[in-house]
Amino acid sequence: MKRILLLLCILLAASTLTRAQVANGQITGTIKTNDGRAAGNISIIIKGTGNGTQSNEQGEFSFKKMKPGTYTLSVTAVGLQKQEQQVTISANETATVNFNLNENSAQLQEIVISSSRINKFTRKKSEYVGKMPLNNLENPQVYTTISKELIADQLLFSVDQATKNVPGLQTMWQATGRGGDGGAYYSSRGFILQSQLRNGIAGNVSSRIDAANLESIEVIKGPSATLFGSTLTSYGGLINRVTKKPYDHFGGELTYASGSYGFNRVSADVNTPLDSAKNVLFRLNTAYNYKGSFQDNGFDRGVIIAPSLSYKVNDKLSFLFDAEISTGTNVGEQAIFFYYPIAQLGADRADKLGLDYKRSYHSNDLTQDYKNINFFGQMDYKFSDQWVSHTNYSSTYSFSNGMSPYFFLVPNPPVNGNVNMGADSLSRGDQSTANSEMQVTEIQQNFNGDFNIGSVRNRVVIGLDYLRQNSNQLFYSIDQFDIIPKNGVIPNYNDFNKTKLNEVYEGLNRDDIDYPERFISNTYSAYVSDVVNITDRLLASAALRFDHFDNKGSYDPSTGLNSGAYSQSVFAPKFGLIFQPVKDQLSLFANYQNGFANKTGLDYQGNTFKPERANQLEAGVKLNAFNGKLSSTVSYYNIKVENIVRAYTLDSSLPNTSIQDGTKKSKGIEAEVIANPVEGLNVIAGFAYNDNKLTDADADVEGRRDAYSMAPYTANLWVSYRLSAGALRGAGAGFGGNYASDNIIVNSASMGVFTLPKYTVLNASLFYDQPKYRLGLKVDNLTNKQYWIGYGTMNAQQLRSVVGSISFKF
């Protein structure tokens, strides 16, 4: 490890000492249709060099670090009249080249829809993963991007649905909707994470996260605290939602969808300029969504309103303001816990327990109201061609009030003094929230530079970050409302309802059932990252974060005082190497990444806990070949977590104390392929294997796989074909699914081992996409498979469902 760090330091130092050889220039420009609208996703190629790029939604493109000389730019797309322009670049200057297409915006839209030579499921570049614009082949970190085209192809309506396309990411719990939560719980590389970032900063949504305003979803793998901090990330990575932005002409889409289990959805996406100069742009995304349950009770009903406004003051200064406002009512998804040793339950697998798969075991009025109100602001200022400033502000608020039923299996009582193996009964309980609130505020300032030191290109981000959490949550619970038979005739089945549950609560002492979580914490951070082109094929990157965490302690309303205040400071480094044997097509990469978690409390000797630390080493290969038709990433990672807090058991005179010496090791392989092998055919496939175990741990779990991980083996596949010619041009179909191996969710010497069985779930879709409308039909869980997921629990998943949709575009 020390040798790797030394090599990286030498390479970075060498970059600053290299003498100037050639002063480079750059090319920028825009592409517009003949009716003056921006033309996005158009290919621009510099003939004879192999260099190419695509225009963004504003029709803009650029080529940086170009040697002085004369070049020919070619603009092309399937069905588009080809255009070429010649441009001469001088040293340290920017040449501007603008293209006006012969086609109007409607014609261009039809060309884009009917064109199927584009690898539509891949994204070659991200501005958020490295907090700077970087191509995937230039970034030593592994990430997967779920594009809006894939979301449309699979007829997806939420982040929860879309993440099934990510290798090595498995849903463990659906979103609870409770204030402070971050939507669904996932596992990646053996660690739990949630989707708590939006456009690179805090954007927490506690309920099901609607896809109405999403441009794409980025799932970034491995410990990522150096650039994103520890509060909103995990050692397995993070999920960043990239939202739709306003554009410079009137347009939009209205969609209605309906299907199984009472599913109904209406959504709208409307965009318009607000002034004749098109400097002020407005976009509104909104949706109403109702989803019932495949079980006898359960639903989720919600509304999202997401407006955004951009204002271009001049060529240097611009603003973006937007919001996400969502509200709704739900009944919690069924989750069955394990409070008794597995040996007493008579079965060690979910499919052997004999639960009635279609029964919810609760009434439909055990509801919870939830609300998320998030505001965002961004100011961009361009100092020069080399330096820009990005100032971001985020304020997120989540609220919940209501009930959340849960269950656990109860072993059979002994018969005539003899063991009666099995669990024919189910205990019903509840954990409610009472006007629970969580506020998160983040202010982030980034300065991005792109400049040369001699002939060596440096891309730098210097950042400052402030994150504040203000929790005012109140939980109250009852462990056992009643015990019922889990099968057959259940006379008191409907007793678990709102009226009778409230009657039980009214008879209890609130001091015995209330669990407040009231605290304030502030995190102050500074970070710097540099990506260095040592040569045009060898890149090195280094980053460092300083993080100061200040917890004000927990507030006790009975005394009016805070207790347990503490602060911790951490340095978090990150290094990477990229070598391209084939320029812009093949990258060999390696990275060292760091993560940490602040820990509250004292050890058995009275010492304050240190931050928990995670270190990852990873190496692999990235491919972008055949003019973008084949994109792939394959990597091996090894993560070691140290300073884990565990129970101290060596001295019986010190009960209920802790020691901070635990370790967890997690290693594995991930592979992803995104391909467009022939015209009209698009494929995305992934495979992941994870092996992890707890070491230096409690004797109960020493050497065992963490029960809060995921299935060791997972795979995903989606194949889509679209007709590009003939009377049915724009018609297509998709087919694919997900596989997960057996997953152990209880794993200890005292509790035993309980397994969720492996599963293969298949899905399919049909669509007919035209410039003015789109028809869609999808079937999820084609084979009506009964399967379970779980985060230490078993959660039954939806049976076969059918959804149809119709969209009108304007």
C-alpha positions in Angstrom: 0.0 0.0 0.0 2.8 2.4 0.9 4.4 1.7 -2.5 1.3 2.6 -4.3 0.9 5.9 -2.4 4.6 6.7 -3.0 4.2 6.0 -6.7 1.2 8.2 -7.0 2.9 11.1 -5.1 5.9 10.8 -7.5 3.6 10.9 -10.5 1.7 13.9 -9.3 5.0 15.7 -8.4 6.4 15.0 -11.8 3.4 16.5 -13.4 4.1 19.9 -11.9 7.8 19.8 -12.9 7.2 19.0 -16.6 8.5 21.7 -18.9 6.2 23.5 -21.3 6.2 21.8 -24.8 3.1 22.8 -26.6 0.4 25.4 -25.7 -2.9 23.9 -26.6 -6.2 25.5 -27.6 -9.8 24.4 -27.6 -13.0 24.2 -29.7 -16.5 25.1 -28.5 -19.8 25.5 -30.3 -23.5 24.9 -30.5 -25.8 23.0 -32.7 -29.3 24.2 -33.5 -32.2 23.1 -35.7 -33.4 25.3 -38.6 -36.2 26.7 -36.3 -33.6 27.9 -33.8 -33.9 25.2 -31.1 -31.1 23.4 -29.4 -30.1 20.1 -30.9 -29.0 17.6 -28.2 -27.4 14.2 -28.6 -25.8 15.0 -31.9 -22.4 13.4 -32.7 -19.5 15.7 -33.6 -16.3 14.1 -34.9 -12.9 15.6 -35.7 -12.1 13.8 -38.9 -8.8 11.9 -39.0 -8.2 12.0 -35.2 -10.7 9.6 -33.8 -11.9 12.2 -31.3 -15.6 12.7 -30.9 -18.3 13.9 -28.6 -22.0 14.6 -28.3 -23.9 17.8 -27.9 -25.8 18.3 -24.5 -29.4 19.3 -24.1 -28.5 22.9 -24.8 -26.9 21.9 -28.1 -23.4 22.7 -26.7 -20.2 20.8 -27.3 -16.5 21.3 -26.7 -13.1 19.8 -27.4 -10.3 20.7 -25.0 -6.5 20.3 -25.1 -6.3 20.5 -28.9 -2.9 21.1 -30.5 -2.7 24.1 -32.8 -3.6 23.3 -36.4 -6.5 23.1 -38.8 -9.2 20.5 -38.3 -12.4 19.4 -40.0 -15.5 18.9 -37.8 -18.3 16.6 -39.0 -21.8 16.7 -37.5 -23.7 13.5 -38.1 -26.5 11.2 -36.9 -28.6 8.5 -38.6 -31.1 10.1 -40.9 -29.5 13.6 -40.5 -28.0 15.5 -43.4 -24.2 15.5 -42.8 -22.5 18.9 -42.3 -18.8 19.7 -42.1 -16.8 22.8 -41.1 -13.1 23.6 -41.1 -11.6 25.3 -38.1 -8.1 26.6 -37.2 -6.9 26.5 -33.6 -4.2 28.8 -32.3 -2.2 28.3 -29.1 -4.0 29.3 -25.9 -7.1 30.4 -27.8 -10.7 29.1 -28.1 -12.2 28.6 -31.6 -16.0 28.7 -31.9 -17.8 26.6 -34.5 -21.6 26.7 -34.7 -23.8 24.4 -36.8 -27.4 25.1 -38.0 -29.0 21.8 -39.1 -31.2 21.6 -42.2 -33.8 19.8 -40.1 -36.3 21.4 -37.8 -36.9 20.3 -34.2 -39.9 18.0 -35.1 -37.9 16.3 -37.8 -34.9 15.9 -35.5 -37.1 14.4 -32.8 -38.4 11.8 -35.3 -34.8 11.0 -36.4 -33.7 10.5 -32.8 -36.7 8.2 -32.1 -36.3 6.1 -35.2 -32.5 6.0 -34.9 -31.3 2.8 -33.2 -27.6 2.8 -33.9 -27.1 4.8 -30.7 -26.1 2.8 -27.5 -28.9 4.5 -25.7 -28.4 2.8 -22.4 -24.9 4.2 -21.8 -23.6 7.6 -20.6 -20.0 8.3 -21.3 -19.6 11.3 -19.0 -20.6 12.6 -15.6 -20.2 16.0 -13.9 -21.0 14.6 -10.5 -19.0 11.4 -9.9 -15.7 13.2 -9.7 -17.2 16.7 -9.0 -15.9 17.7 -12.4 -16.7 16.8 -16.0 -14.9 13.5 -16.6 -15.4 10.8 -19.2 -15.9 7.3 -17.7 -12.6 6.1 -19.2 -10.8 8.9 -17.4 -12.3 8.1 -14.0 -10.7 5.3 -11.9 -13.9 4.9 -9.8 -16.6 2.4 -10.8 -20.2 3.7 -11.4 -23.3 2.8 -13.3 -25.6 5.3 -14.9 -29.3 4.5 -15.5 -30.4 6.6 -18.4 -33.8 8.2 -19.0 -34.0 6.0 -22.2 -33.7 2.8 -20.1 -36.3 4.2 -17.6 -38.7 4.8 -20.5 -37.9 1.5 -22.2 -38.8 -0.5 -19.1 -41.8 1.8 -18.2 -40.3 2.6 -14.7 -41.8 5.2 -12.4 -39.5 5.2 -9.4 -35.8 5.0 -8.3 -36.7 1.7 -6.5 -37.7 0.1 -9.8 -34.8 1.6 -11.8 -32.0 0.3 -9.5 -32.7 -3.3 -10.6 -30.4 -2.4 -13.6 -27.3 -1.9 -11.5 -24.9 -4.8 -11.0 -24.3 -5.7 -7.4 -27.1 -3.5 -6.0 -29.9 -5.3 -4.3 -33.0 -3.8 -2.6 -33.3 -4.9 1.0 -36.3 -2.8 2.2 -38.8 -0.7 0.3 -39.1 2.9 1.4 -40.7 3.3 4.9 -41.8 6.9 4.4 -40.8 7.7 8.0 -39.2 11.1 8.6 -35.5 11.0 8.5 -35.3 7.8 6.4 -33.8 8.0 2.9 -36.1 6.0 0.7 -35.5 2.3 0.0 -32.6 0.5 1.6 -30.1 -1.2 -0.7 -27.0 -3.3 -0.3 -23.8 -2.7 -2.4 -20.5 -4.5 -1.8 -21.9 -5.9 1.4 -23.0 -2.5 2.9 -26.3 -0.7 3.3 -27.0 2.6 1.4 -29.8 4.8 0.4 -30.5 7.4 -2.2 -29.8 10.6 -0.3 -28.0 12.8 -2.9 -29.5 14.8 -5.7 -27.2 16.5 -8.3 -24.3 15.8 -6.0 -25.6 17.4 -2.8 -28.2 16.5 0.0 -31.6 15.7 -1.4 -33.3 13.3 1.0 -36.7 11.8 0.2 -38.0 9.4 2.8 -40.8 7.9 0.8 -40.9 6.1 -2.6 -38.7 8.3 -4.8 -40.7 9.2 -7.9 -38.9 9.3 -11.3 -41.0 12.1 -12.7 -38.2 14.7 -12.6 -35.2 12.4 -13.2 -32.8 12.7 -16.1 -30.7 9.8 -14.9 -29.5 7.9 -11.8 -25.9 7.4 -10.9 -24.9 4.6 -8.6 -21.3 5.2 -7.5 -19.5 2.2 -6.0 -17.2 1.9 -3.0 -16.3 4.2 -0.1 -16.8 7.7 -1.4 -16.3 9.9 1.7 -13.4 11.9 0.2 -15.7 13.9 -2.2 -19.1 13.3 -0.7 -18.6 13.0 3.0 -19.8 10.2 5.3 -23.3 11.3 6.4 -25.0 10.7 3.0 -22.9 7.8 1.8 -21.9 4.3 2.9 -18.9 2.0 2.4 -20.8 0.4 -0.5 -21.2 3.7 -2.3 -24.0 6.2 -3.0 -26.9 6.8 -5.2 -27.1 10.3 -6.9 -30.2 11.4 -8.7 -29.6 13.7 -11.7 -32.7 15.9 -12.4 -34.2 17.3 -15.5 -33.2 20.9 -16.3 -35.1 23.6 -18.2 -34.3 24.0 -21.9 -34.8 26.8 -24.4 -38.1 26.0 -26.2 -41.7 25.1 -25.4 -42.3 21.3 -25.1 -43.3 18.6 -22.8 -45.1 15.3 -22.3 -48.4 14.1 -20.6 -48.6 10.4 -19.5 -51.4 8.2 -18.1 -50.6 4.7 -16.9 -52.9 2.1 -15.3 -52.5 -1.5 -14.3 -52.7 -4.4 -11.8 -53.6 -3.9 -8.1 -55.4 -0.6 -8.7 -52.3 1.1 -10.1 -53.0 4.5 -11.5 -50.7 7.3 -12.5 -50.9 10.7 -14.2 -47.7 12.7 -14.9 -46.8 15.9 -16.8 -43.5 17.4 -17.9 -44.0 21.0 -19.2 -41.1 23.3 -20.3 -41.3 26.9 -21.5 -39.1 30.0 -21.9 -40.4 33.0 -19.9 -38.8 35.7 -21.9 -38.1 36.4 -25.6 -34.3 36.2 -25.2 -34.7 32.8 -23.6 -32.6 33.7 -20.7 -35.3 32.7 -18.2 -36.5 29.1 -18.5 -39.1 27.2 -16.5 -39.9 23.5 -16.3 -42.5 21.7 -14.2 -42.6 17.9 -13.6 -45.4 16.6 -11.6 -47.2 13.2 -11.0 -50.0 11.6 -9.0 -49.3 7.9 -8.2 -51.5 5.2 -6.6 -50.3 1.7 -6.0 -52.2 -1.0 -4.3 -50.9 -4.3 -3.0 -50.8 -7.9 -4.3 -51.8 -8.8 -0.7 -55.3 -8.3 0.8 -54.4 -4.9 2.3 -51.8 -2.2 1.6 -51.4 0.9 -0.6 -49.2 3.9 -1.3 -50.8 7.1 -2.7 -48.7 10.2 -3.3 -48.2 13.4 -5.3 -44.9 15.0 -6.4 -44.5 18.6 -7.7 -41.0 19.5 -9.0 -40.7 23.0 -10.6 -37.3 24.3 -11.8 -36.3 27.8 -13.0 -33.0 28.8 -14.7 -31.8 32.3 -15.3 -28.9 33.2 -17.5 -27.7 36.6 -16.5 -24.9 36.8 -19.0 -22.2 34.5 -20.5 -20.5 34.3 -17.1 -23.2 34.2 -14.5 -26.3 31.8 -14.3 -28.7 30.6 -11.6 -30.8 27.4 -11.2 -33.6 27.1 -8.7 -35.7 24.1 -8.2 -37.8 22.2 -5.6 -39.2 18.7 -4.9 -42.5 18.7 -3.0 -44.0 15.3 -2.3 -46.8 14.2 0.0 -48.8 11.1 0.5 -50.3 8.3 2.6 -49.2 4.7 2.8 -49.4 1.5 4.7 -46.0 0.0 5.5 -44.8 -2.9 3.4 -45.0 -6.2 5.2 -41.7 -7.1 7.2 -41.4 -10.2 9.3 -38.7 -10.1 12.0 -36.9 -12.9 13.9 -36.9 -12.7 17.7 -36.6 -16.4 18.4 -33.8 -18.9 17.5 -34.3 -20.4 14.1 -34.2 -23.9 15.5 -37.5 -23.2 17.3 -39.3 -22.1 14.1 -39.4 -25.5 12.4 -37.9 -24.1 9.2 -34.8 -22.3 8.2 -36.0 -21.0 4.8 -38.7 -18.5 3.9 -40.4 -20.9 1.4 -40.7 -23.6 4.1 -42.5 -21.5 6.8 -45.9 -21.9 5.2 -46.9 -18.2 5.4 -49.9 -17.1 3.4 -48.2 -15.1 0.7 -51.2 -13.0 -0.2 -52.2 -12.0 3.3 -51.0 -8.7 4.8 -52.1 -9.7 8.4 -53.3 -6.1 9.1 -56.2 -3.8 8.2 -56.0 -1.1 5.6 -56.3 1.8 8.0 -52.9 1.5 9.7 -51.8 4.4 7.7 -49.0 6.9 7.8 -48.9 10.4 6.3 -45.6 11.5 4.9 -44.2 14.7 3.4 -40.9 15.8 1.8 -40.2 19.5 1.0 -36.9 20.1 -0.6 -35.4 23.4 -2.1 -32.3 23.8 -4.1 -30.3 26.7 -5.5 -27.2 26.8 -7.7 -25.1 29.7 -8.9 -22.5 29.2 -11.6 -19.9 31.8 -12.4 -17.2 31.6 -15.1 -14.0 33.4 -14.1 -12.2 32.4 -17.3 -11.9 29.5 -19.7 -9.9 27.8 -17.1 -11.8 28.5 -13.8 -15.5 28.3 -12.9 -17.3 28.5 -9.6 -20.3 26.4 -8.5 -22.2 27.5 -5.4 -24.9 25.1 -4.2 -27.6 25.3 -1.5 -29.9 22.5 -0.4 -32.6 22.5 2.2 -34.5 19.2 2.8 -37.4 18.5 5.2 -39.1 15.2 5.8 -42.1 14.5 8.0 -44.2 11.5 9.0 -47.1 10.8 11.3 -48.8 7.5 11.7 -48.5 3.7 12.1 -46.1 1.1 10.8 -47.1 -2.5 11.5 -44.5 -5.3 11.8 -44.6 -9.0 12.6 -42.5 -11.8 14.0 -42.9 -15.6 14.1 -43.8 -17.2 17.5 -42.6 -20.8 18.2 -45.3 -23.3 19.1 -45.6 -24.0 22.9 -44.4 -27.4 24.2 -47.0 -30.2 24.2 -47.1 -32.4 27.3 -43.6 -31.1 28.2 -42.2 -32.1 24.8 -40.7 -29.8 22.2 -43.3 -28.9 19.5 -41.2 -27.7 16.6 -42.7 -25.1 14.3 -44.2 -21.6 14.3 -47.9 -21.7 13.6 -48.5 -18.2 15.1 -47.6 -14.6 14.2 -47.2 -11.8 16.6 -48.4 -8.4 15.4 -46.8 -5.1 16.6 -46.4 -1.5 15.6 -43.8 1.2 15.6 -45.4 4.6 14.9 -44.0 8.1 14.4 -45.6 11.2 16.0 -45.1 14.3 13.8 -41.5 13.3 13.3 -39.3 15.8 11.4 -35.8 15.8 10.0 -34.2 18.9 8.4 -30.9 18.7 6.5 -29.2 21.8 5.1 -26.1 21.8 2.9 -24.1 24.6 1.5 -21.3 23.6 -0.9 -18.8 25.7 -2.8 -16.7 24.2 -5.6 -14.0 25.9 -7.7 -13.2 23.9 -10.8 -10.1 24.5 -12.8 -8.9 23.0 -16.1 -5.4 24.2 -17.0 -1.9 23.1 -18.0 1.3 23.1 -16.1 3.7 22.8 -18.9 2.2 20.3 -21.2 0.5 18.4 -18.4 -3.3 18.9 -18.1 -4.7 19.4 -14.6 -8.4 19.2 -13.7 -8.9 20.4 -10.2 -11.8 20.8 -7.8 -11.4 22.8 -4.6 -14.4 22.5 -2.3 -15.9 23.7 1.0 -18.9 22.0 2.5 -21.3 22.6 5.4 -23.9 20.0 6.4 -26.4 20.4 9.2 -28.8 17.8 10.5 -31.6 18.8 12.8 -33.6 15.8 14.0 -36.9 16.2 15.9 -38.3 12.6 15.6 -40.5 10.8 18.0 -41.1 7.0 17.7 -43.5 5.1 19.9 -44.2 1.4 19.7 -45.9 -1.7 21.1 -44.1 -5.0 20.7 -47.1 -7.3 20.8 -50.6 -6.2 19.9 -51.8 -9.8 19.7 -50.8 -13.3 18.5 -52.8 -14.9 15.7 -52.6 -18.1 13.7 -50.6 -17.5 10.5 -52.8 -19.8 8.3 -56.3 -21.0 7.9 -59.3 -19.3 9.6 -58.2 -16.3 11.7 -61.2 -15.0 13.6 -59.5 -11.9 15.0 -57.7 -11.1 11.7 -59.3 -7.7 11.3 -58.7 -6.6 15.0 -55.3 -5.2 14.1 -56.8 -1.8 13.0 -56.4 1.8 13.8 -59.2 2.1 16.4 -58.1 -0.9 18.5 -54.4 -0.1 18.3 -55.1 3.5 19.5 -57.1 2.0 22.4 -54.1 -0.1 23.4 -51.8 2.9 23.2 -54.1 5.0 25.4 -53.8 2.5 28.2 -50.0 2.7 28.3 -47.6 5.0 30.0 -46.0 7.1 27.3 -42.7 7.2 29.1 -42.5 3.5 28.5 -43.2 3.6 24.8 -41.8 6.9 23.5 -38.4 7.0 21.9 -37.4 10.5 20.9 -34.5 11.2 18.5 -33.7 14.9 19.0 -30.3 16.1 18.0 -28.4 18.6 16.0 -25.1 18.0 14.2 -22.9 20.1 12.1 -20.2 18.9 9.7 -17.5 21.3 8.3 -15.5 20.0 5.4 -12.8 21.0 2.9 -11.5 18.9 0.0 -9.3 19.1 -3.0 -9.0 16.7 -6.0 -6.7 16.8 -9.0 -6.8 14.7 -12.2 -3.5 14.8 -14.0 -2.8 13.9 -17.6 0.8 12.8 -17.2 0.6 11.7 -20.9 -2.4 11.5 -23.2 -2.8 7.9 -22.1 -1.6 7.9 -18.5 -3.7 9.7 -15.8 -3.3 10.0 -12.1 -5.7 11.4 -9.6 -5.4 12.3 -5.9 -7.9 13.8 -3.5 -8.0 14.6 0.2 -10.8 15.7 2.5 -10.7 17.2 6.0 -13.9 16.6 7.9 -14.9 18.0 11.3 -18.0 16.6 12.8 -19.7 18.4 15.7 -22.6 16.7 17.4 -24.5 18.9 19.9 -25.8 15.9 21.7 -29.2 14.4 22.3 -32.0 16.6 23.7 -34.0 15.3 26.7 -37.4 17.1 26.8 -37.9 16.1 30.4 -34.8 18.0 31.6 -34.5 20.5 28.7 -30.8 19.6 28.5 -28.5 18.0 25.9 -26.2 15.1 26.7 -23.5 13.2 24.8 -22.1 16.1 22.8 -18.8 15.3 21.0 -16.7 16.2 18.0 -14.4 14.3 15.7 -12.0 15.3 12.9 -10.9 13.0 10.0 -8.7 13.1 7.0 -10.0 11.0 4.1 -7.6 10.4 1.1 -8.3 9.0 -2.4 -5.9 8.0 -5.2 -6.4 6.6 -8.7 -4.5 5.6 -11.8 -5.7 5.2 -15.4 -3.8 3.8 -18.3 -5.3 3.7 -21.8 -3.5 1.1 -24.0 -6.0 2.1 -26.7 -6.7 5.8 -26.5 -10.4 6.7 -25.7 -11.4 3.0 -26.0 -9.7 0.9 -23.3 -8.7 1.9 -19.8 -6.9 -0.1 -17.1 -7.6 1.4 -13.7 -6.8 1.1 -10.1 -8.0 3.0 -7.1 -7.7 3.5 -3.3 -10.8 4.9 -1.7 -11.6 5.8 1.9 -14.7 6.0 3.9 -15.5 6.7 7.6 -18.3 6.9 10.1 -18.5 9.0 13.2 -19.1 7.0 16.4 -20.9 8.2 19.5 -20.0 7.0 23.0 -17.2 5.7 25.2 -15.4 2.3 25.3 -15.1 0.1 28.4 -12.1 2.2 29.6 -13.9 5.5 29.2 -12.1 6.5 26.0 -14.0 8.4 23.3 -14.6 6.3 20.3 -12.6 7.0 17.2 -14.3 7.3 13.7 -14.8 3.9 12.1 -12.7 3.6 8.9 -13.0 1.7 5.6 -10.3 1.4 3.0 -10.8 0.0 -0.5 -8.3 -1.3 -3.1 -9.8 -1.9 -6.6 -8.5 -2.6 -10.0 -10.2 -3.4 -13.4 -10.8 -2.5 -17.0 -13.2 -0.1 -18.7 -14.1 -0.4 -22.4 -15.7 1.9 -24.9 -15.2 0.4 -28.3 -16.7 0.3 -31.8 -17.8 4.0 -31.8 -19.6 3.6 -28.5 -21.5 0.4 -29.5 -19.8 -1.6 -26.7 -19.3 -0.2 -23.2 -18.1 -2.4 -20.3 -16.6 -2.3 -16.8 -15.1 -5.2 -15.0 -13.4 -4.8 -11.5 -12.2 -6.6 -8.4 -12.5 -4.8 -5.1 -11.3 -5.5 -1.5 -12.7 -3.4 1.4 -11.5 -3.6 5.0 -13.5 -1.8 7.7 -11.7 -1.2 11.0 -12.6 0.3 14.4 -16.0 -1.4 14.5 -17.7 -1.0 17.9 -18.7 -4.3 19.5 -19.7 -5.6 23.0 -16.9 -6.0 25.5 -17.3 -9.4 27.2 -13.9 -10.1 28.8 -14.7 -8.6 32.2 -18.1 -9.6 33.8 -17.7 -6.6 36.2 -18.2 -4.3 33.2 -21.6 -5.3 31.7 -23.1 -3.4 28.8 -19.8 -1.9 27.8 -18.1 -1.7 24.4 -14.7 -2.1 22.7 -13.7 -0.7 19.4 -11.6 -3.4 17.7 -14.0 -5.1 15.3 -13.2 -5.7 11.6 -15.2 -6.5 8.5 -13.7 -7.7 5.2 -15.6 -7.5 1.9 -14.3 -8.4 -1.5 -15.8 -9.2 -4.8 -16.1 -8.9 -8.6 -18.5 -6.7 -10.6 -19.0 -6.7 -14.3 -21.3 -4.7 -16.6 -21.8 -4.7 -20.4 -23.9 -2.2 -22.3 -24.0 -3.0 -26.1 -25.6 -2.0 -29.3 -24.4 -5.0 -31.4 -26.7 -4.5 -34.4 -29.1 -1.8 -35.5 -32.1 -1.7 -33.3 -30.7 -4.0 -30.6 -29.6 -2.7 -27.2 -28.4 -4.9 -24.3 -27.5 -4.2 -20.7 -26.1 -7.0 -18.6 -24.5 -7.2 -15.2 -23.0 -9.7 -12.8 -21.7 -9.4 -9.2 -20.2 -11.6 -6.5 -19.6 -10.5 -3.0 -17.8 -12.4 -0.2 -17.7 -10.7 3.3 -17.1 -11.8 6.9 -16.8 -10.3 10.3 -13.5 -10.8 12.1 -12.3 -9.7 15.5 -16.0 -9.8 16.2 -18.3 -11.0 19.0 -18.0 -14.8 19.3 -21.6 -15.1 18.2 -20.8 -13.8 14.7 -17.0 -14.3 14.4 -16.0 -15.4 10.9 -19.5 -15.3 9.6 -21.0 -13.4 6.7 -22.8 -10.2 7.8 -26.5 -11.0 7.9 -27.3 -7.4 6.7 -25.5 -7.8 3.4 -27.1 -9.1 0.3 -27.2 -12.3 -1.9 -23.6 -13.3 -2.7 -24.4 -13.7 -6.4 -26.6 -11.3 -8.4 -27.2 -10.7 -12.1 -29.3 -8.5 -14.3 -30.2 -8.5 -18.0 -32.3 -6.3 -20.3 -32.5 -6.8 -24.1 -34.4 -4.3 -26.2 -35.2 -4.2 -29.9 -36.7 -1.4 -31.9 -37.7 -1.4 -35.5 -36.0 1.5 -37.4 -37.7 1.2 -40.8 -41.0 0.2 -42.4 -44.6 0.8 -41.5 -44.0 -0.1 -37.8 -40.9 2.0 -37.4 -40.7 2.9 -33.7 -42.2 -0.3 -32.5 -40.2 -2.5 -30.1 -40.0 -4.9 -27.3 -37.8 -5.6 -24.3 -37.2 -8.6 -22.1 -35.0 -9.4 -19.1 -34.9 -9.8 -15.4 -32.9 -10.3 -12.2 -31.3 -13.2 -10.5 -30.2 -13.4 -6.8 -28.7 -16.4 -5.0 -29.7 -17.6 -1.6 -29.4 -14.8 1.0 -28.7 -15.5 4.7 -30.5 -12.9 6.8 -30.0 -14.4 10.2 -26.5 -15.7 10.9 -25.2 -16.2 14.4 -24.3 -19.0 16.8 -27.2 -18.0 19.2 -29.9 -17.4 16.6 -28.9 -19.9 14.0 -29.1 -19.5 10.2 -32.2 -18.4 8.1 -32.1 -18.1 4.3 -34.2 -16.3 1.7 -34.3 -18.6 -1.3 -32.7 -17.7 -4.6 -34.9 -16.2 -7.3 -35.1 -15.3 -10.9 -37.7 -12.7 -11.8 -38.5 -12.0 -15.5 -40.0 -8.9 -17.0 -41.1 -7.8 -20.5 -42.3 -4.7 -22.3 -43.8 -3.6 -25.6 -43.8 -0.1 -27.0 -44.6 2.0 -30.0 -42.7 5.3 -29.9 -43.6 8.2 -32.3 -42.7 11.9 -32.4 -46.1 12.9 -31.0 -47.0 10.0 -28.8 -45.8 6.8 -27.1 -47.7 3.6 -26.2 -46.3 1.2 -23.7 -47.1 -2.1 -22.0 -45.1 -4.0 -19.5 -45.4 -7.2 -17.5 -43.3 -7.5 -14.3 -42.7 -10.9 -12.7 -43.9 -12.9 -15.8 -43.8 -16.3 -14.0 -45.7 -15.0 -10.9 -42.7 -16.0 -8.8 -43.0 -15.9 -5.0 -39.8 -14.4 -3.6 -38.5 -12.4 -0.6 -36.0 -9.7 0.1 -34.9 -8.5 3.5 -32.7 -6.4 5.8 -32.6 -8.9 8.6 -36.2 -9.6 7.8 -38.3 -11.4 5.2 -40.4 -9.2 3.0 -42.7 -10.8 0.4 -42.5 -9.2 -3.1 -45.1 -8.3 -5.7 -46.6 -11.1 -7.9 -47.2 -10.7 -11.6 -48.4 -7.3 -12.6 -49.4 -5.6 -15.9 -49.2 -1.9 -16.6 -50.1 0.0 -19.8 -49.4 3.7 -20.6 -50.0 6.3 -23.2 -48.0 9.5 -23.6 -48.6 12.6 -25.7 -45.6 14.8 -26.6 -45.7 18.4 -27.6 
